[in-house]
């Protein structure tokens, strides 16, 4: 029996890597969308500019508003593709008005949104599991 192999290995390493990255991309986008929707629903509203400015951004391509009218007139943008930074997929989600951080400290809207979505993470991963 020398020289015979009883095991066949079908190595799909490169294919699996692509599938995992695509699945992670989907999970990140689903989570970002949910965070945005919750944050926009609970943010303290005066003029609506901060609510309108809550969006997902790629690191290094952030857009911040000083003018409330500019934020209100900015159309809602689609969730961008996460950026690969140092081997990690990254997507930023938050309010982009100049006073967003101060408002978060006074009337939290991002922290509760992230906390609410954390329980959905396992479900999102399961739904996008690589087979």
N, CA, C and O of each residue as an XYZ file, in Angstrom:
524
protein
N       0.800     -1.187      0.000
C       0.000      0.000      0.000
C       0.850      1.261      0.000
O       0.324      2.370      0.094
N       2.116      1.099     -0.101
C       2.976      2.266     -0.090
C       2.678      3.152     -1.294
O       2.474      2.659     -2.403
N       2.653      4.471     -1.065
C       2.434      5.418     -2.142
C       0.968      5.726     -2.408
O       0.667      6.589     -3.233
N       0.058      5.054     -1.739
C      -1.370      5.327     -1.938
C      -1.862      6.301     -0.879
O      -1.452      6.245      0.280
N      -2.729      7.174     -1.292
C      -3.303      8.142     -0.367
C      -4.783      7.844     -0.196
O      -5.508      7.663     -1.175
N      -5.215      7.797      1.024
C      -6.619      7.573      1.314
C      -7.339      8.866      1.676
O      -8.540      8.852      1.945
N      -6.623      9.969      1.686
C      -7.186     11.259      2.063
C      -7.013     12.224      0.899
O      -5.922     12.367      0.347
N      -8.089     12.872      0.542
C      -8.019     13.916     -0.481
C      -8.273     15.243      0.210
O      -9.274     15.412      0.906
N      -7.382     16.158      0.016
C      -7.508     17.480      0.638
C      -7.892     18.496     -0.426
O      -7.174     18.683     -1.409
N      -9.014     19.142     -0.225
C      -9.463     20.198     -1.126
C      -9.221     21.525     -0.418
O     -10.099     22.014      0.294
N      -8.066     22.102     -0.600
C      -7.672     23.328      0.077
C      -8.383     24.517     -0.548
O      -8.188     24.821     -1.725
N      -9.211     25.188      0.248
C      -9.954     26.357     -0.231
C      -9.505     27.617      0.492
O     -10.279     28.567      0.610
N      -8.288     27.643      0.970
C      -7.789     28.768      1.756
C      -8.084     30.130      1.170
O      -8.719     30.948      1.836
N      -7.650     30.411     -0.054
C      -7.902     31.740     -0.636
C      -9.401     32.043     -0.787
O      -9.835     33.177     -0.583
N     -10.175     31.029     -1.143
C     -11.619     31.223     -1.309
C     -12.268     31.517      0.042
O     -13.114     32.405      0.148
N     -11.874     30.777      1.064
C     -12.417     30.983      2.409
C     -12.080     32.388      2.896
O     -12.920     33.052      3.503
N     -10.864     32.843      2.637
C     -10.463     34.187      3.068
C     -11.366     35.244      2.443
O     -11.801     36.169      3.129
N     -11.648     35.118      1.158
C     -12.536     36.063      0.477
C     -13.936     35.989      1.079
O     -14.549     37.022      1.346
N     -14.445     34.778      1.294
C     -15.785     34.607      1.848
C     -15.897     35.172      3.259
O     -16.906     35.787      3.604
N     -14.869     34.969      4.072
C     -14.868     35.512      5.440
C     -14.858     37.033      5.406
O     -15.601     37.677      6.147
N     -14.022     37.610      4.552
C     -13.972     39.076      4.451
C     -15.303     39.650      3.978
O     -15.744     40.686      4.475
N     -15.948     38.982      3.017
C     -17.258     39.440      2.551
C     -18.300     39.333      3.653
O     -19.146     40.216      3.798
N     -18.245     38.264      4.425
C     -19.189     38.078      5.529
C     -18.968     39.132      6.610
O     -19.929     39.688      7.142
N     -17.710     39.406      6.934
C     -17.402     40.439      7.929
C     -17.878     41.809      7.458
O     -18.412     42.593      8.242
N     -17.682     42.088      6.186
C     -18.137     43.346      5.602
C     -19.652     43.494      5.805
O     -20.129     44.556      6.206
N     -20.395     42.429      5.526
C     -21.854     42.461      5.689
C     -22.235     42.698      7.139
O     -23.113     43.510      7.429
N     -21.574     41.986      8.059
C     -21.889     42.127      9.479
C     -21.621     43.560      9.934
O     -22.439     44.152     10.638
N     -20.497     44.109      9.540
C     -20.155     45.480      9.942
C     -21.182     46.465      9.405
O     -21.594     47.379     10.119
N     -21.597     46.292      8.166
C     -22.592     47.198      7.576
C     -23.959     47.066      8.250
O     -24.631     48.068      8.494
N     -24.363     45.848      8.547
C     -25.643     45.631      9.236
C     -25.611     46.304     10.608
O     -26.565     46.976     11.001
N     -24.517     46.121     11.323
C     -24.390     46.723     12.649
C     -24.360     48.249     12.556
O     -25.005     48.926     13.357
N     -23.627     48.793     11.598
C     -23.557     50.249     11.432
C     -24.932     50.825     11.130
O     -25.319     51.849     11.693
N     -25.666     50.172     10.246
C     -27.008     50.647      9.894
C     -27.922     50.646     11.110
O     -28.670     51.600     11.326
N     -27.866     49.588     11.901
C     -28.699     49.502     13.102
C     -28.316     50.575     14.117
O     -29.193     51.189     14.725
N     -27.019     50.808     14.307
C     -26.560     51.845     15.236
C     -27.056     53.215     14.789
O     -27.543     53.998     15.604
N     -26.932     53.503     13.504
C     -27.386     54.796     12.977
C     -28.880     54.977     13.220
O     -29.310     56.029     13.694
N     -29.669     53.957     12.898
C     -31.122     54.067     13.062
C     -31.508     54.296     14.516
O     -32.370     55.127     14.800
N     -30.886     53.575     15.438
C     -31.207     53.742     16.855
C     -30.744     55.103     17.343
O     -31.493     55.798     18.029
N     -29.522     55.498     17.003
C     -28.987     56.793     17.449
C     -29.853     57.938     16.933
O     -30.131     58.881     17.673
N     -30.279     57.870     15.682
C     -31.129     58.926     15.131
C     -32.486     58.972     15.831
O     -33.119     60.026     15.893
N     -32.923     57.848     16.347
C     -34.205     57.798     17.038
C     -34.163     58.311     18.462
O     -35.195     58.712     19.000
N     -32.979     58.307     19.095
C     -32.904     58.716     20.496
C     -32.110     59.994     20.742
O     -32.091     60.502     21.863
N     -31.453     60.522     19.704
C     -30.640     61.721     19.900
C     -31.524     62.894     20.313
O     -32.650     63.041     19.838
N     -30.990     63.722     21.206
C     -31.670     64.936     21.643
C     -31.776     65.882     20.446
O     -30.766     66.203     19.820
N     -32.989     66.328     20.127
C     -33.205     67.139     18.928
C     -33.587     68.560     19.283
O     -34.511     68.805     20.059
N     -32.847     69.495     18.691
C     -33.195     70.918     18.778
C     -33.561     71.380     17.362
O     -34.698     71.770     17.096
N     -32.583     71.330     16.471
C     -32.830     71.727     15.074
C     -32.920     70.531     14.132
O     -33.413     70.661     13.012
N     -32.453     69.379     14.572
C     -32.430     68.197     13.720
C     -31.112     68.009     12.985
O     -30.906     66.991     12.324
N     -30.214     68.992     13.100
C     -28.941     68.915     12.374
C     -28.080     67.749     12.866
O     -27.494     67.031     12.056
N     -28.001     67.558     14.173
C     -27.186     66.456     14.694
C     -27.772     65.118     14.251
O     -27.031     64.231     13.827
N     -29.075     64.966     14.343
C     -29.717     63.719     13.904
C     -29.404     63.453     12.427
O     -29.077     62.329     12.044
N     -29.510     64.495     11.610
C     -29.240     64.343     10.174
C     -27.774     64.028      9.893
O     -27.445     63.442      8.861
N     -26.892     64.420     10.819
C     -25.456     64.237     10.582
C     -24.937     62.866     11.005
O     -23.783     62.542     10.724
N     -25.747     62.062     11.663
C     -25.288     60.740     12.121
C     -25.153     59.829     10.904
O     -26.116     59.596     10.174
N     -23.952     59.325     10.704
C     -23.672     58.516      9.515
C     -22.487     57.594      9.742
O     -21.799     57.685     10.759
N     -22.260     56.717      8.798
C     -21.088     55.844      8.805
C     -20.055     56.437      7.859
O     -20.393     56.935      6.786
N     -18.799     56.378      8.267
C     -17.709     56.939      7.477
C     -16.513     56.003      7.493
O     -16.323     55.225      8.428
N     -15.725     56.090      6.460
C     -14.481     55.338      6.376
C     -13.397     56.171      7.060
O     -13.319     57.377      6.826
N     -12.550     55.550      7.911
C     -11.473     56.309      8.547
C     -10.635     57.068      7.517
O     -10.228     56.506      6.501
N     -10.388     58.322      7.785
C      -9.610     59.164      6.877
C     -10.469     59.914      5.880
O      -9.970     60.785      5.168
N     -11.755     59.593      5.816
C     -12.658     60.279      4.883
C     -13.847     60.890      5.632
O     -14.935     61.043      5.078
N     -13.614     61.235      6.900
C     -14.675     61.804      7.710
C     -15.095     63.176      7.178
O     -14.284     63.928      6.636
N     -16.364     63.473      7.344
C     -16.911     64.775      6.963
C     -17.558     65.343      8.221
O     -18.430     64.709      8.815
N     -17.135     66.532      8.622
C     -17.720     67.175      9.796
C     -18.367     68.487      9.384
O     -17.853     69.205      8.526
N     -19.498     68.790     10.006
C     -20.247     69.989      9.664
C     -20.131     71.044     10.753
O     -20.210     70.738     11.942
N     -19.942     72.282     10.333
C     -19.998     73.420     11.241
C     -21.330     74.129     11.078
O     -21.821     74.768     12.009
N     -21.906     74.016      9.906
C     -23.139     74.717      9.555
C     -24.320     73.760      9.656
O     -24.345     72.725      8.989
N     -25.298     74.108     10.491
C     -26.462     73.239     10.683
C     -27.247     73.052      9.382
O     -27.744     71.959      9.111
N     -27.357     74.092      8.592
C     -28.095     73.985      7.330
C     -27.420     73.004      6.377
O     -28.089     72.255      5.666
N     -26.090     73.016      6.370
C     -25.353     72.081      5.502
C     -25.642     70.640      5.912
O     -25.809     69.769      5.059
N     -25.700     70.392      7.225
C     -25.990     69.040      7.706
C     -27.414     68.631      7.347
O     -27.660     67.490      6.955
N     -28.348     69.568      7.483
C     -29.746     69.263      7.188
C     -29.979     69.009      5.698
O     -30.858     68.234      5.323
N     -29.181     69.669      4.852
C     -29.343     69.526      3.403
C     -28.549     68.361      2.829
O     -28.761     67.966      1.682
N     -27.644     67.815      3.618
C     -26.815     66.691      3.163
C     -27.690     65.451      3.045
O     -28.303     65.046      4.032
N     -27.767     64.838      1.874
C     -28.583     63.631      1.752
C     -27.989     62.489      2.571
O     -26.776     62.415      2.772
N     -28.854     61.613      3.034
C     -28.375     60.430      3.758
C     -27.475     59.636      2.825
O     -27.823     59.388      1.671
N     -26.342     59.250      3.326
C     -25.407     58.517      2.474
C     -25.519     57.023      2.755
O     -25.831     56.618      3.875
N     -25.260     56.200      1.728
C     -25.288     54.748      1.944
C     -24.130     54.348      2.861
O     -23.143     55.071      2.988
N     -24.269     53.204      3.484
C     -23.197     52.700      4.352
C     -22.022     52.339      3.451
O     -22.150     51.489      2.569
N     -20.860     52.991      3.675
C     -19.714     52.686      2.805
C     -19.094     51.329      3.122
O     -19.364     50.731      4.164
N     -18.275     50.869      2.220
C     -17.526     49.636      2.438
C     -16.498     49.899      3.534
O     -15.784     50.900      3.470
N     -16.404     49.028      4.536
C     -15.404     49.236      5.586
C     -13.991     49.289      5.012
O     -13.688     48.634      4.015
N     -13.140     50.073      5.650
C     -11.746     50.190      5.215
C     -10.914     49.137      5.937
O     -11.184     48.797      7.089
N      -9.913     48.634      5.256
C      -8.974     47.703      5.876
C      -7.788     48.539      6.330
O      -7.036     49.074      5.515
N      -7.633     48.640      7.646
C      -6.555     49.434      8.235
C      -5.749     48.515      9.144
O      -6.249     48.040     10.164
N      -4.505     48.271      8.768
C      -3.652     47.397      9.567
C      -4.222     46.001      9.744
O      -4.055     45.394     10.802
N      -4.892     45.483      8.723
C      -5.450     44.147      8.791
C      -6.826     44.083      9.448
O      -7.418     43.007      9.538
N      -7.339     45.225      9.908
C      -8.654     45.254     10.542
C      -9.646     45.979      9.648
O      -9.293     46.954      8.984
N     -10.884     45.508      9.630
C     -11.937     46.222      8.919
C     -12.469     47.293      9.856
O     -12.803     47.009     11.006
N     -12.549     48.535      9.360
C     -12.992     49.638     10.210
C     -14.047     50.472      9.513
O     -13.978     50.730      8.312
N     -15.021     50.884     10.299
C     -16.062     51.786      9.839
C     -16.432     52.646     11.040
O     -16.713     52.119     12.117
N     -16.434     53.942     10.867
C     -16.776     54.861     11.952
C     -18.250     55.229     11.855
O     -18.770     55.436     10.758
N     -18.921     55.311     12.993
C     -20.320     55.719     13.029
C     -20.446     56.785     14.102
O     -19.983     56.600     15.228
N     -21.079     57.910     13.750
C     -21.276     58.946     14.757
C     -21.892     60.198     14.186
O     -22.122     60.316     12.982
N     -22.154     61.129     15.081
C     -22.650     62.433     14.680
C     -21.503     63.270     14.158
O     -20.400     63.230     14.704
N     -21.755     64.024     13.108
C     -20.667     64.776     12.471
C     -20.830     66.287     12.601
O     -20.147     67.044     11.911
N     -21.723     66.729     13.474
C     -21.805     68.158     13.776
C     -20.676     68.493     14.735
O     -20.217     67.633     15.487
N     -20.237     69.721     14.711
C     -19.098     70.114     15.541
C     -19.370     69.900     17.031
O     -18.421     69.744     17.800
N     -20.599     69.887     17.452
C     -20.942     69.741     18.872
C     -21.393     68.320     19.228
O     -21.929     68.105     20.314
N     -21.187     67.360     18.344
C     -21.674     65.990     18.548
C     -21.135     65.361     19.833
O     -21.891     64.728     20.570
N     -19.852     65.523     20.109
C     -19.270     64.919     21.309
C     -19.858     65.550     22.569
O     -20.194     64.845     23.520
N     -19.980     66.863     22.577
C     -20.559     67.538     23.738
C     -21.990     67.055     23.984
O     -22.390     66.828     25.126
N     -22.738     66.905     22.924
C     -24.114     66.423     23.043
C     -24.143     64.984     23.545
O     -25.016     64.622     24.334
N     -23.199     64.163     23.095
C     -23.109     62.779     23.573
C     -22.854     62.747     25.079
O     -23.396     61.896     25.784
N     -22.036     63.667     25.570
C     -21.730     63.711     27.002
C     -22.933     64.193     27.811
O     -23.143     63.736     28.934
N     -23.715     65.099     27.259
C     -24.899     65.626     27.963
C     -26.104     64.699     27.849
O     -26.774     64.408     28.840
N     -26.367     64.245     26.641
C     -27.521     63.393     26.340
C     -27.038     62.230     25.470
O     -27.157     62.283     24.246
N     -26.499     61.189     26.090
C     -25.935     60.081     25.293
C     -26.912     59.526     24.258
O     -28.082     59.273     24.545
N     -26.395     59.349     23.058
C     -27.181     58.755     21.971
C     -26.390     57.667     21.254
O     -26.983     56.709     20.760
N     -25.078     57.790     21.185
C     -24.270     56.764     20.519
C     -24.032     55.566     21.437
O     -24.187     54.422     21.010
N     -23.660     55.813     22.685
C     -23.407     54.696     23.602
C     -24.636     53.806     23.763
O     -24.504     52.584     23.688
N     -25.830     54.371     23.982
C     -27.005     53.504     24.081
C     -27.301     52.766     22.772
O     -27.761     51.624     22.798
N     -27.041     53.405     21.638
C     -27.285     52.753     20.344
C     -26.353     51.564     20.166
O     -26.781     50.496     19.729
N     -25.094     51.742     20.500
C     -24.126     50.635     20.395
C     -24.507     49.520     21.359
O     -24.462     48.344     20.997
N     -24.881     49.880     22.581
C     -25.273     48.865     23.576
C     -26.487     48.069     23.098
O     -26.549     46.854     23.284
N     -27.442     48.751     22.486
C     -28.653     48.079     22.003
C     -28.341     47.109     20.872
O     -29.000     46.078     20.740
N     -27.348     47.429     20.061
C     -27.024     46.616     18.890
C     -26.098     45.454     19.240
O     -26.042     44.468     18.505
N     -25.378     45.557     20.341
C     -24.441     44.494     20.701
C     -25.121     43.134     20.787
O     -24.529     42.118     20.422
N     -26.353     43.111     21.265
C     -27.055     41.835     21.376
C     -27.391     41.253     20.003
O     -27.638     40.053     19.884
N     -27.403     42.093     18.971
C     -27.699     41.636     17.612
C     -26.460     41.078     16.909
O     -26.578     40.442     15.861
N     -25.281     41.310     17.474
C     -24.035     40.925     16.823
C     -23.984     39.427     16.536
O     -23.695     39.020     15.411
N     -24.265     38.604     17.549
C     -24.207     37.153     17.361
C     -25.164     36.702     16.262
O     -24.835     35.821     15.467
N     -26.353     37.312     16.221
C     -27.331     36.954     15.185
C     -26.815     37.338     13.798
O     -26.974     36.583     12.839
N     -26.198     38.513     13.700
C     -25.663     38.966     12.411
C     -24.531     38.061     11.951
O     -24.436     37.742     10.765
N     -23.680     37.647     12.864
C     -22.583     36.733     12.519
C     -23.152     35.395     12.061
O     -22.708     34.847     11.053
N     -24.119     34.871     12.785
C     -24.726     33.585     12.430
C     -25.387     33.649     11.046
O     -25.288     32.711     10.256
N     -26.058     34.767     10.770
C     -26.749     34.921      9.484
C     -25.772     35.014      8.317
O     -26.135     34.706      7.182
N     -24.539     35.434      8.582
C     -23.555     35.603      7.519
C     -22.410     34.619      7.617
O     -21.336     34.850      7.062
N     -22.632     33.530      8.315
C     -21.589     32.520      8.545
C     -21.138     31.909      7.210
O     -21.953     31.596      6.343
N     -19.846     31.755      7.078
C     -19.265     31.128      5.889
C     -19.483     29.628      5.996
O     -19.216     29.020      7.032
N     -19.965     29.051      4.923
C     -20.252     27.608      4.947
C     -19.209     26.828      4.186
O     -19.294     25.602      4.103
